[in-house]
Amino acid sequence: MIETQATVVRVDADFAYVRARRQSACGSCDAHGDCGTEALSTLFGGKETLFKVMNLVDARVGDHVSIGLKENTLLKSAATIYLLPLLFLLAGALVSRWWFFGEAIQEKAIIVGALVGLAVGFLVIKRIAGKMAADGNSRPVILRIDTPYRAANVVEFLHRCI
């Protein structure tokens, strides 16, 4: 399970909207300052992202929570987004090469076929992403509430536990 910390900003029935800060992997690397990724992460990183997550722990607005996503969901999503367009691009190029084999316009046809294949790949991704979003198993979930309880919230804490 891949985890990160976030803050609940809105609650709707079984879902919560949380704001999480993007983090780069530069803090765990020994090549501090010797890599271009650190420069890019300081330039583009550090922004907050809003996520809709399943609220199974009854988190409330303002709670600091840990959210998690299954590793296989992340791998499946990454493979879908990166590999499918490439495969469709290659398939479009190969089909147009076969279709226009020996023609004078073969090179232009291959380029057009590759672009058409790429466009079809993006449409397929859009459809798959819609199905994955509708599937509850591919959503991130709130794993636990990390907000420390103050003395004034002892009654609320006991109410949650009972």
PEMO-V550593 format. One record per backbone hydrogen bond with DSSP energy under -1.0 kcal/mol. CO is the residue of the C=O (numbers start at 1). NH is the residue of the N-H. E is the energy in kcal/mol with one decimal. If there is no record, write none. Layout:
co:CO nh:NH e:E
co:CO nh:NH e:E
This chain:
co:2 nh:69 e:-2.0
co:4 nh:67 e:-2.8
co:6 nh:65 e:-2.7
co:7 nh:19 e:-2.8
co:8 nh:62 e:-2.7
co:10 nh:17 e:-3.2
co:12 nh:15 e:-3.1
co:14 nh:55 e:-3.4
co:15 nh:12 e:-2.9
co:16 nh:53 e:-3.0
co:17 nh:9 e:-3.2
co:17 nh:10 e:-1.4
co:18 nh:51 e:-2.9
co:19 nh:7 e:-2.0
co:20 nh:49 e:-3.0
co:25 nh:28 e:-1.3
co:26 nh:29 e:-1.3
co:31 nh:34 e:-1.8
co:36 nh:40 e:-2.1
co:37 nh:41 e:-2.7
co:38 nh:42 e:-2.0
co:39 nh:43 e:-1.5
co:40 nh:44 e:-3.2
co:41 nh:45 e:-1.8
co:47 nh:22 e:-2.8
co:49 nh:20 e:-2.6
co:51 nh:18 e:-2.5
co:53 nh:16 e:-2.7
co:54 nh:142 e:-2.3
co:60 nh:63 e:-2.3
co:63 nh:8 e:-2.5
co:64 nh:146 e:-3.3
co:64 nh:147 e:-1.0
co:65 nh:6 e:-2.6
co:66 nh:143 e:-3.0
co:66 nh:144 e:-1.1
co:67 nh:4 e:-1.9
co:68 nh:141 e:-2.2
co:69 nh:2 e:-3.0
co:70 nh:74 e:-1.6
co:71 nh:75 e:-2.6
co:72 nh:76 e:-2.4
co:73 nh:77 e:-2.3
co:74 nh:78 e:-2.5
co:75 nh:79 e:-2.5
co:76 nh:80 e:-2.2
co:77 nh:81 e:-2.6
co:78 nh:82 e:-2.4
co:79 nh:83 e:-2.2
co:83 nh:87 e:-2.7
co:84 nh:88 e:-2.6
co:85 nh:89 e:-2.4
co:86 nh:90 e:-2.4
co:87 nh:91 e:-2.5
co:88 nh:92 e:-2.6
co:89 nh:93 e:-2.0
co:90 nh:94 e:-2.6
co:91 nh:95 e:-2.6
co:92 nh:96 e:-2.1
co:93 nh:97 e:-2.0
co:94 nh:98 e:-2.4
co:95 nh:99 e:-2.8
co:96 nh:100 e:-2.4
co:98 nh:101 e:-1.0
co:100 nh:103 e:-1.9
co:103 nh:106 e:-1.2
co:105 nh:109 e:-2.6
co:106 nh:110 e:-2.3
co:107 nh:111 e:-1.8
co:108 nh:112 e:-2.5
co:109 nh:113 e:-2.9
co:110 nh:114 e:-2.4
co:111 nh:115 e:-2.2
co:112 nh:116 e:-2.5
co:113 nh:117 e:-2.5
co:114 nh:118 e:-2.3
co:115 nh:119 e:-2.3
co:116 nh:120 e:-2.5
co:117 nh:121 e:-2.3
co:118 nh:122 e:-2.2
co:119 nh:123 e:-1.9
co:120 nh:124 e:-2.4
co:121 nh:125 e:-2.3
co:122 nh:126 e:-2.2
co:123 nh:127 e:-1.9
co:124 nh:128 e:-2.6
co:125 nh:129 e:-3.2
co:126 nh:130 e:-1.8
co:127 nh:131 e:-1.8
co:128 nh:132 e:-2.6
co:129 nh:133 e:-2.4
co:130 nh:134 e:-1.6
co:131 nh:135 e:-1.2
co:135 nh:138 e:-1.2
co:136 nh:139 e:-1.0
co:140 nh:54 e:-2.1
co:141 nh:68 e:-2.6
co:144 nh:66 e:-2.4
co:150 nh:153 e:-1.6
co:151 nh:154 e:-1.4
co:153 nh:157 e:-2.6
co:154 nh:158 e:-2.8
co:155 nh:159 e:-2.4
co:156 nh:160 e:-2.1
co:157 nh:161 e:-1.9
co:158 nh:162 e:-1.6
